[in-house]
């Protein structure tokens, strides 16, 4: 039986707005930033110790997400797809294949 990895101390090398997403026996830090294109966002995933695992451009599959409002990364989130909750709504982000 694996256990949920509790949030470690945030590595100082990560952006302050990074969020911890705990998982079974592991976890990751996620960070999101806005690009210059509407509905496209830069998402970075880091290991628990701050090693960059992916840095990609994602697009939101639903309308209504605002990066300027509070949001929380949730499951399922990885380097190909991320799920975010905002205002009790789930938003799915997938890699931009422009």
N, CA, C and O atoms as CSV, one atom per row, in Angstrom:
chain,resi,resn,atom,element,x,y,z
A,1,UNK,N,N,0.856,-1.182,0.000
A,1,UNK,CA,C,0.000,0.000,0.000
A,1,UNK,C,C,0.894,1.235,0.000
A,1,UNK,O,O,1.711,1.407,0.905
A,2,UNK,N,N,0.748,2.088,-0.998
A,2,UNK,CA,C,1.552,3.302,-1.038
A,2,UNK,C,C,0.826,4.419,-0.300
A,2,UNK,O,O,-0.396,4.403,-0.154
A,3,UNK,N,N,1.595,5.368,0.151
A,3,UNK,CA,C,1.025,6.471,0.912
A,3,UNK,C,C,1.110,7.765,0.114
A,3,UNK,O,O,1.912,7.893,-0.812
A,4,UNK,N,N,0.277,8.709,0.488
A,4,UNK,CA,C,0.298,10.023,-0.149
A,4,UNK,C,C,1.517,10.778,0.362
A,4,UNK,O,O,1.744,10.863,1.569
A,5,UNK,N,N,2.298,11.325,-0.560
A,5,UNK,CA,C,3.477,12.098,-0.197
A,5,UNK,C,C,3.037,13.493,0.234
A,5,UNK,O,O,2.469,14.248,-0.555
A,6,UNK,N,N,3.301,13.819,1.473
A,6,UNK,CA,C,2.952,15.143,1.990
A,6,UNK,C,C,3.795,16.217,1.324
A,6,UNK,O,O,4.856,15.932,0.770
A,7,UNK,N,N,3.321,17.440,1.381
A,7,UNK,CA,C,4.024,18.552,0.751
A,7,UNK,C,C,5.362,18.783,1.435
A,7,UNK,O,O,5.415,19.027,2.640
A,8,UNK,N,N,6.460,18.707,0.655
A,8,UNK,CA,C,7.780,19.027,1.216
A,8,UNK,C,C,7.971,20.546,1.255
A,8,UNK,O,O,7.136,21.298,0.753
A,9,UNK,N,N,9.048,20.976,1.839
A,9,UNK,CA,C,9.392,22.392,1.772
A,9,UNK,C,C,9.589,22.756,0.312
A,9,UNK,O,O,10.202,22.004,-0.445
A,10,UNK,N,N,9.073,23.901,-0.080
A,10,UNK,CA,C,9.200,24.320,-1.471
A,10,UNK,C,C,10.638,24.725,-1.748
A,10,UNK,O,O,11.174,25.595,-1.061
A,11,UNK,N,N,11.279,24.106,-2.750
A,11,UNK,CA,C,12.645,24.509,-3.106
A,11,UNK,C,C,12.694,25.994,-3.465
A,11,UNK,O,O,11.796,26.501,-4.137
A,12,UNK,N,N,13.714,26.672,-3.030
A,12,UNK,CA,C,13.825,28.115,-3.268
A,12,UNK,C,C,13.980,28.450,-4.745
A,12,UNK,O,O,13.756,29.596,-5.137
A,13,UNK,N,N,14.358,27.484,-5.572
A,13,UNK,CA,C,14.533,27.728,-7.002
A,13,UNK,C,C,13.200,27.797,-7.760
A,13,UNK,O,O,13.178,28.221,-8.916
A,14,UNK,N,N,12.097,27.392,-7.136
A,14,UNK,CA,C,10.802,27.389,-7.804
A,14,UNK,C,C,10.126,28.755,-7.705
A,14,UNK,O,O,10.347,29.492,-6.745
A,15,UNK,N,N,9.305,29.089,-8.699
A,15,UNK,CA,C,8.523,30.324,-8.585
A,15,UNK,C,C,7.641,30.265,-7.331
A,15,UNK,O,O,7.127,29.201,-6.988
A,16,UNK,N,N,7.467,31.390,-6.655
A,16,UNK,CA,C,6.693,31.433,-5.411
A,16,UNK,C,C,5.271,30.926,-5.585
A,16,UNK,O,O,4.704,30.358,-4.652
A,17,UNK,N,N,4.690,31.119,-6.749
A,17,UNK,CA,C,3.298,30.728,-6.973
A,17,UNK,C,C,3.133,29.255,-7.352
A,17,UNK,O,O,2.037,28.841,-7.731
A,18,UNK,N,N,4.199,28.459,-7.257
A,18,UNK,CA,C,4.103,27.030,-7.560
A,18,UNK,C,C,3.165,26.352,-6.570
A,18,UNK,O,O,3.085,26.738,-5.404
A,19,UNK,N,N,2.461,25.341,-7.052
A,19,UNK,CA,C,1.517,24.593,-6.218
A,19,UNK,C,C,1.949,23.141,-6.123
A,19,UNK,O,O,2.395,22.556,-7.110
A,20,UNK,N,N,1.817,22.558,-4.941
A,20,UNK,CA,C,2.140,21.157,-4.699
A,20,UNK,C,C,0.908,20.309,-4.990
A,20,UNK,O,O,-0.191,20.630,-4.535
A,21,UNK,N,N,1.086,19.226,-5.746
A,21,UNK,CA,C,0.037,18.253,-5.978
A,21,UNK,C,C,0.557,16.907,-5.503
A,21,UNK,O,O,1.398,16.291,-6.158
A,22,UNK,N,N,0.057,16.454,-4.364
A,22,UNK,CA,C,0.511,15.189,-3.768
A,22,UNK,C,C,-0.045,14.015,-4.552
A,22,UNK,O,O,-1.112,14.098,-5.160
A,23,UNK,N,N,0.704,12.917,-4.526
A,23,UNK,CA,C,0.264,11.710,-5.205
A,23,UNK,C,C,0.629,10.482,-4.399
A,23,UNK,O,O,1.195,10.589,-3.311
A,24,UNK,N,N,0.304,9.316,-4.932
A,24,UNK,CA,C,0.620,8.057,-4.283
A,24,UNK,C,C,2.124,7.812,-4.352
A,24,UNK,O,O,2.650,7.467,-5.411
A,25,UNK,N,N,2.811,7.987,-3.239
A,25,UNK,CA,C,4.248,7.737,-3.182
A,25,UNK,C,C,5.095,8.771,-3.894
A,25,UNK,O,O,6.319,8.646,-3.942
A,26,UNK,N,N,4.462,9.785,-4.443
A,26,UNK,CA,C,5.190,10.827,-5.173
A,26,UNK,C,C,4.355,12.100,-5.144
A,26,UNK,O,O,3.291,12.151,-4.527
A,27,UNK,N,N,4.845,13.099,-5.802
A,27,UNK,CA,C,4.132,14.369,-5.915
A,27,UNK,C,C,4.925,15.284,-6.823
A,27,UNK,O,O,6.085,15.017,-7.139
A,28,UNK,N,N,4.292,16.358,-7.239
A,28,UNK,CA,C,4.949,17.299,-8.138
A,28,UNK,C,C,4.532,18.717,-7.788
A,28,UNK,O,O,3.462,18.962,-7.231
A,29,UNK,N,N,5.420,19.641,-8.137
A,29,UNK,CA,C,5.120,21.071,-8.068
A,29,UNK,C,C,4.676,21.511,-9.455
A,29,UNK,O,O,5.279,21.119,-10.453
A,30,UNK,N,N,3.622,22.327,-9.524
A,30,UNK,CA,C,3.140,22.872,-10.796
A,30,UNK,C,C,3.147,24.388,-10.725
A,30,UNK,O,O,2.875,24.984,-9.683
A,31,UNK,N,N,3.466,24.993,-11.861
A,31,UNK,CA,C,3.441,26.448,-11.985
A,31,UNK,C,C,2.788,26.779,-13.313
A,31,UNK,O,O,3.005,26.085,-14.306
A,32,UNK,N,N,1.982,27.847,-13.334
A,32,UNK,CA,C,1.333,28.284,-14.571
A,32,UNK,C,C,1.570,29.768,-14.788
A,32,UNK,O,O,1.509,30.563,-13.850
A,33,UNK,N,N,1.843,30.132,-16.034
A,33,UNK,CA,C,1.997,31.529,-16.418
A,33,UNK,C,C,1.253,31.791,-17.717
A,33,UNK,O,O,0.986,30.867,-18.486
A,34,UNK,N,N,0.924,33.038,-17.956
A,34,UNK,CA,C,0.200,33.432,-19.167
A,34,UNK,C,C,1.165,33.630,-20.326
A,34,UNK,O,O,2.285,34.103,-20.130
A,35,UNK,N,N,0.741,33.273,-21.520
A,35,UNK,CA,C,1.503,33.574,-22.731
A,35,UNK,C,C,0.879,34.827,-23.365
A,35,UNK,O,O,-0.048,35.416,-22.809
A,36,UNK,N,N,1.388,35.218,-24.508
A,36,UNK,CA,C,0.843,36.379,-25.219
A,36,UNK,C,C,-0.363,36.025,-26.072
A,36,UNK,O,O,-0.938,36.890,-26.731
A,37,UNK,N,N,-0.751,34.735,-26.061
A,37,UNK,CA,C,-1.869,34.275,-26.876
A,37,UNK,C,C,-3.035,33.905,-25.966
A,37,UNK,O,O,-2.862,33.198,-24.974
A,38,UNK,N,N,-4.222,34.391,-26.313
A,38,UNK,CA,C,-5.409,34.085,-25.517
A,38,UNK,C,C,-5.633,32.577,-25.455
A,38,UNK,O,O,-5.485,31.879,-26.458
A,39,UNK,N,N,-5.983,32.087,-24.292
A,39,UNK,CA,C,-6.310,30.687,-24.045
A,39,UNK,C,C,-5.099,29.751,-24.067
A,39,UNK,O,O,-5.265,28.532,-24.039
A,40,UNK,N,N,-3.881,30.308,-24.118
A,40,UNK,CA,C,-2.668,29.489,-24.048
A,40,UNK,C,C,-1.866,29.889,-22.816
A,40,UNK,O,O,-1.751,31.069,-22.485
A,41,UNK,N,N,-1.309,28.872,-22.140
A,41,UNK,CA,C,-0.622,29.078,-20.882
A,41,UNK,C,C,0.636,28.232,-20.831
A,41,UNK,O,O,0.669,27.121,-21.359
A,42,UNK,N,N,1.664,28.759,-20.195
A,42,UNK,CA,C,2.888,27.993,-19.956
A,42,UNK,C,C,2.695,27.261,-18.635
A,42,UNK,O,O,2.358,27.870,-17.619
A,43,UNK,N,N,2.913,25.952,-18.657
A,43,UNK,CA,C,2.835,25.154,-17.432
A,43,UNK,C,C,4.149,24.410,-17.268
A,43,UNK,O,O,4.645,23.763,-18.191
A,44,UNK,N,N,4.694,24.524,-16.065
A,44,UNK,CA,C,5.916,23.808,-15.718
A,44,UNK,C,C,5.602,22.817,-14.603
A,44,UNK,O,O,4.849,23.123,-13.678
A,45,UNK,N,N,6.184,21.639,-14.701
A,45,UNK,CA,C,6.074,20.651,-13.629
A,45,UNK,C,C,7.479,20.362,-13.116
A,45,UNK,O,O,8.416,20.166,-13.891
A,46,UNK,N,N,7.600,20.341,-11.799
A,46,UNK,CA,C,8.867,20.087,-11.140
A,46,UNK,C,C,8.733,18.889,-10.209
A,46,UNK,O,O,7.650,18.615,-9.693
A,47,UNK,N,N,9.831,18.178,-9.995
A,47,UNK,CA,C,9.842,17.082,-9.022
A,47,UNK,C,C,9.727,17.657,-7.613
A,47,UNK,O,O,9.741,18.874,-7.427
A,48,UNK,N,N,9.617,16.788,-6.640
A,48,UNK,CA,C,9.493,17.222,-5.246
A,48,UNK,C,C,10.708,18.007,-4.776
A,48,UNK,O,O,10.607,18.809,-3.847
A,49,UNK,N,N,11.863,17.782,-5.413
A,49,UNK,CA,C,13.079,18.499,-5.016
A,49,UNK,C,C,13.405,19.660,-5.953
A,49,UNK,O,O,14.459,20.284,-5.829
A,50,UNK,N,N,12.493,19.952,-6.896
A,50,UNK,CA,C,12.642,21.131,-7.741
A,50,UNK,C,C,13.273,20.918,-9.093
A,50,UNK,O,O,13.634,21.892,-9.754
A,51,UNK,N,N,13.423,19.665,-9.540
A,51,UNK,CA,C,13.986,19.390,-10.868
A,51,UNK,C,C,12.887,19.581,-11.916
A,51,UNK,O,O,11.810,18.995,-11.805
A,52,UNK,N,N,13.160,20.401,-12.930
A,52,UNK,CA,C,12.199,20.651,-13.993
A,52,UNK,C,C,11.944,19.362,-14.771
A,52,UNK,O,O,12.880,18.752,-15.289
A,53,UNK,N,N,10.680,18.947,-14.854
A,53,UNK,CA,C,10.310,17.726,-15.566
A,53,UNK,C,C,9.657,18.033,-16.909
A,53,UNK,O,O,9.784,17.247,-17.849
A,54,UNK,N,N,8.967,19.153,-17.013
A,54,UNK,CA,C,8.439,19.592,-18.303
A,54,UNK,C,C,8.109,21.071,-18.241
A,54,UNK,O,O,7.810,21.612,-17.176
A,55,UNK,N,N,8.165,21.712,-19.384
A,55,UNK,CA,C,7.898,23.144,-19.541
A,55,UNK,C,C,7.282,23.304,-20.924
A,55,UNK,O,O,7.990,23.364,-21.929
A,56,UNK,N,N,5.941,23.372,-20.962
A,56,UNK,CA,C,5.233,23.324,-22.233
A,56,UNK,C,C,4.130,24.374,-22.295
A,56,UNK,O,O,3.725,24.936,-21.278
A,57,UNK,N,N,3.654,24.624,-23.512
A,57,UNK,CA,C,2.515,25.509,-23.728
A,57,UNK,C,C,1.263,24.636,-23.817
A,57,UNK,O,O,1.204,23.680,-24.591
A,58,UNK,N,N,0.265,24.989,-23.005
A,58,UNK,CA,C,-1.004,24.272,-22.957
A,58,UNK,C,C,-2.116,25.218,-23.358
A,58,UNK,O,O,-1.979,26.436,-23.248
A,59,UNK,N,N,-3.228,24.647,-23.828
A,59,UNK,CA,C,-4.410,25.451,-24.080
A,59,UNK,C,C,-5.570,24.874,-23.283
A,59,UNK,O,O,-5.668,23.665,-23.069
A,60,UNK,N,N,-6.442,25.770,-22.854
A,60,UNK,CA,C,-7.607,25.380,-22.065
A,60,UNK,C,C,-8.690,24.876,-23.004
A,60,UNK,O,O,-9.001,25.520,-24.006
A,61,UNK,N,N,-9.267,23.715,-22.677
A,61,UNK,CA,C,-10.279,23.109,-23.538
A,61,UNK,C,C,-11.685,23.648,-23.283
A,61,UNK,O,O,-12.601,23.375,-24.058
A,62,UNK,N,N,-11.860,24.407,-22.206
A,62,UNK,CA,C,-13.159,24.984,-21.879
A,62,UNK,C,C,-13.021,26.505,-21.799
A,62,UNK,O,O,-11.923,27.026,-21.604
A,63,UNK,N,N,-14.125,27.198,-21.950
A,63,UNK,CA,C,-14.098,28.651,-21.818
A,63,UNK,C,C,-14.354,29.038,-20.366
A,63,UNK,O,O,-14.944,28.272,-19.604
A,64,UNK,N,N,-13.912,30.220,-19.998
A,64,UNK,CA,C,-14.209,30.761,-18.680
A,64,UNK,C,C,-13.066,30.776,-17.694
A,64,UNK,O,O,-13.202,31.375,-16.627
A,65,UNK,N,N,-11.929,30.137,-18.001
A,65,UNK,CA,C,-10.803,30.143,-17.069
A,65,UNK,C,C,-10.135,31.512,-17.069
A,65,UNK,O,O,-9.952,32.118,-18.125
A,66,UNK,N,N,-9.770,31.998,-15.888
A,66,UNK,CA,C,-9.055,33.268,-15.757
A,66,UNK,C,C,-7.832,33.065,-14.881
A,66,UNK,O,O,-7.961,32.715,-13.708
A,67,UNK,N,N,-6.648,33.282,-15.437
A,67,UNK,CA,C,-5.419,33.108,-14.675
A,67,UNK,C,C,-5.304,34.134,-13.550
A,67,UNK,O,O,-4.516,33.948,-12.622
A,68,UNK,N,N,-6.078,35.206,-13.624
A,68,UNK,CA,C,-6.002,36.247,-12.594
A,68,UNK,C,C,-6.848,35.921,-11.360
A,68,UNK,O,O,-6.801,36.646,-10.366
A,69,UNK,N,N,-7.622,34.832,-11.420
A,69,UNK,CA,C,-8.422,34.401,-10.277
A,69,UNK,C,C,-7.770,33.175,-9.635
A,69,UNK,O,O,-7.038,32.452,-10.311
A,70,UNK,N,N,-8.019,32.924,-8.346
A,70,UNK,CA,C,-7.437,31.753,-7.683
A,70,UNK,C,C,-7.819,30.454,-8.392
A,70,UNK,O,O,-8.940,30.304,-8.878
A,71,UNK,N,N,-6.872,29.522,-8.442
A,71,UNK,CA,C,-7.097,28.209,-9.055
A,71,UNK,C,C,-6.216,27.194,-8.354
A,71,UNK,O,O,-5.273,27.545,-7.644
A,72,UNK,N,N,-6.544,25.922,-8.570
A,72,UNK,CA,C,-5.805,24.842,-7.916
A,72,UNK,C,C,-5.615,23.679,-8.888
A,72,UNK,O,O,-6.577,23.197,-9.484
A,73,UNK,N,N,-4.361,23.231,-9.043
A,73,UNK,CA,C,-4.094,22.031,-9.834
A,73,UNK,C,C,-4.679,20.825,-9.102
A,73,UNK,O,O,-4.613,20.742,-7.876
A,74,UNK,N,N,-5.251,19.893,-9.864
A,74,UNK,CA,C,-5.813,18.691,-9.280
A,74,UNK,C,C,-5.540,17.515,-10.219
A,74,UNK,O,O,-4.820,17.658,-11.208
A,75,UNK,N,N,-6.107,16.377,-9.912
A,75,UNK,CA,C,-5.906,15.167,-10.720
A,75,UNK,C,C,-6.841,15.189,-11.905
A,75,UNK,O,O,-7.977,15.644,-11.769
A,76,UNK,N,N,-6.457,14.764,-12.947
A,76,UNK,CA,C,-5.226,14.175,-13.418
A,76,UNK,C,C,-4.371,15.297,-14.007
A,76,UNK,O,O,-4.827,16.036,-14.879
A,77,UNK,N,N,-3.146,15.420,-13.535
A,77,UNK,CA,C,-2.224,16.433,-14.061
A,77,UNK,C,C,-0.860,15.790,-14.261
A,77,UNK,O,O,-0.321,15.148,-13.360
A,78,UNK,N,N,-0.314,15.972,-15.455
A,78,UNK,CA,C,1.016,15.452,-15.790
A,78,UNK,C,C,1.566,16.282,-16.946
A,78,UNK,O,O,1.065,17.377,-17.199
A,79,UNK,N,N,2.573,15.794,-17.649
A,79,UNK,CA,C,3.225,16.592,-18.694
A,79,UNK,C,C,2.468,16.625,-20.022
A,79,UNK,O,O,2.916,17.288,-20.958
A,80,UNK,N,N,1.338,15.933,-20.128
A,80,UNK,CA,C,0.553,15.972,-21.360
A,80,UNK,C,C,-0.804,16.627,-21.171
A,80,UNK,O,O,-1.398,17.118,-22.131
A,81,UNK,N,N,-1.293,16.637,-19.949
A,81,UNK,CA,C,-2.601,17.194,-19.650
A,81,UNK,C,C,-2.635,17.634,-18.189
A,81,UNK,O,O,-2.071,16.966,-17.323
A,82,UNK,N,N,-3.286,18.739,-17.920
A,82,UNK,CA,C,-3.423,19.231,-16.548
A,82,UNK,C,C,-4.880,19.564,-16.299
A,82,UNK,O,O,-5.593,20.014,-17.196
A,83,UNK,N,N,-5.311,19.337,-15.069
A,83,UNK,CA,C,-6.665,19.658,-14.654
A,83,UNK,C,C,-6.590,20.696,-13.545
A,83,UNK,O,O,-5.814,20.561,-12.599
A,84,UNK,N,N,-7.399,21.722,-13.677
A,84,UNK,CA,C,-7.402,22.822,-12.715
A,84,UNK,C,C,-8.836,23.077,-12.266
A,84,UNK,O,O,-9.769,23.043,-13.068
A,85,UNK,N,N,-8.995,23.332,-10.978
A,85,UNK,CA,C,-10.296,23.711,-10.429
A,85,UNK,C,C,-10.269,25.206,-10.150
A,85,UNK,O,O,-9.337,25.727,-9.536
A,86,UNK,N,N,-11.306,25.879,-10.614
A,86,UNK,CA,C,-11.479,27.307,-10.357
A,86,UNK,C,C,-12.977,27.573,-10.230
A,86,UNK,O,O,-13.758,27.185,-11.099
A,87,UNK,N,N,-13.366,28.225,-9.162
A,87,UNK,CA,C,-14.782,28.515,-8.918
A,87,UNK,C,C,-15.638,27.252,-8.990
A,87,UNK,O,O,-16.733,27.265,-9.553
A,88,UNK,N,N,-15.124,26.157,-8.413
A,88,UNK,CA,C,-15.823,24.855,-8.378
A,88,UNK,C,C,-16.065,24.254,-9.763
A,88,UNK,O,O,-16.908,23.371,-9.914
A,89,UNK,N,N,-15.334,24.725,-10.774
A,89,UNK,CA,C,-15.411,24.170,-12.124
A,89,UNK,C,C,-14.069,23.539,-12.464
A,89,UNK,O,O,-13.022,24.030,-12.042
A,90,UNK,N,N,-14.100,22.438,-13.236
A,90,UNK,CA,C,-12.869,21.795,-13.695
A,90,UNK,C,C,-12.547,22.254,-15.103
A,90,UNK,O,O,-13.406,22.272,-15.985
A,91,UNK,N,N,-11.280,22.626,-15.295
A,91,UNK,CA,C,-10.778,23.030,-16.596
A,91,UNK,C,C,-9.661,22.073,-16.986
A,91,UNK,O,O,-8.782,21.773,-16.177
A,92,UNK,N,N,-9.695,21.597,-18.220
A,92,UNK,CA,C,-8.671,20.677,-18.716
A,92,UNK,C,C,-7.765,21.446,-19.682
A,92,UNK,O,O,-8.233,22.160,-20.569
A,93,UNK,N,N,-6.459,21.276,-19.480
A,93,UNK,CA,C,-5.446,21.919,-20.323
A,93,UNK,C,C,-4.657,20.817,-21.023
A,93,UNK,O,O,-4.191,19.875,-20.381
A,94,UNK,N,N,-4.512,20.937,-22.333
A,94,UNK,CA,C,-3.744,19.963,-23.111
A,94,UNK,C,C,-2.634,20.685,-23.869
A,94,UNK,O,O,-2.711,21.889,-24.111
A,95,UNK,N,N,-1.618,19.941,-24.233
A,95,UNK,CA,C,-0.472,20.518,-24.933
A,95,UNK,C,C,-0.940,21.192,-26.219
A,95,UNK,O,O,-1.707,20.618,-26.993
A,96,UNK,N,N,-0.471,22.409,-26.432
A,96,UNK,CA,C,-0.794,23.150,-27.657
A,96,UNK,C,C,0.017,22.560,-28.798
A,96,UNK,O,O,1.241,22.459,-28.714
A,97,UNK,N,N,-0.678,22.166,-29.874
A,97,UNK,CA,C,-0.031,21.546,-31.021
A,97,UNK,C,C,-0.064,22.458,-32.239
A,97,UNK,O,O,-0.101,21.983,-33.374
A,98,UNK,N,N,-0.051,23.791,-32.001
A,98,UNK,CA,C,-0.176,24.810,-32.998
A,98,UNK,C,C,0.499,24.626,-34.257
A,98,UNK,O,O,0.411,25.484,-35.136
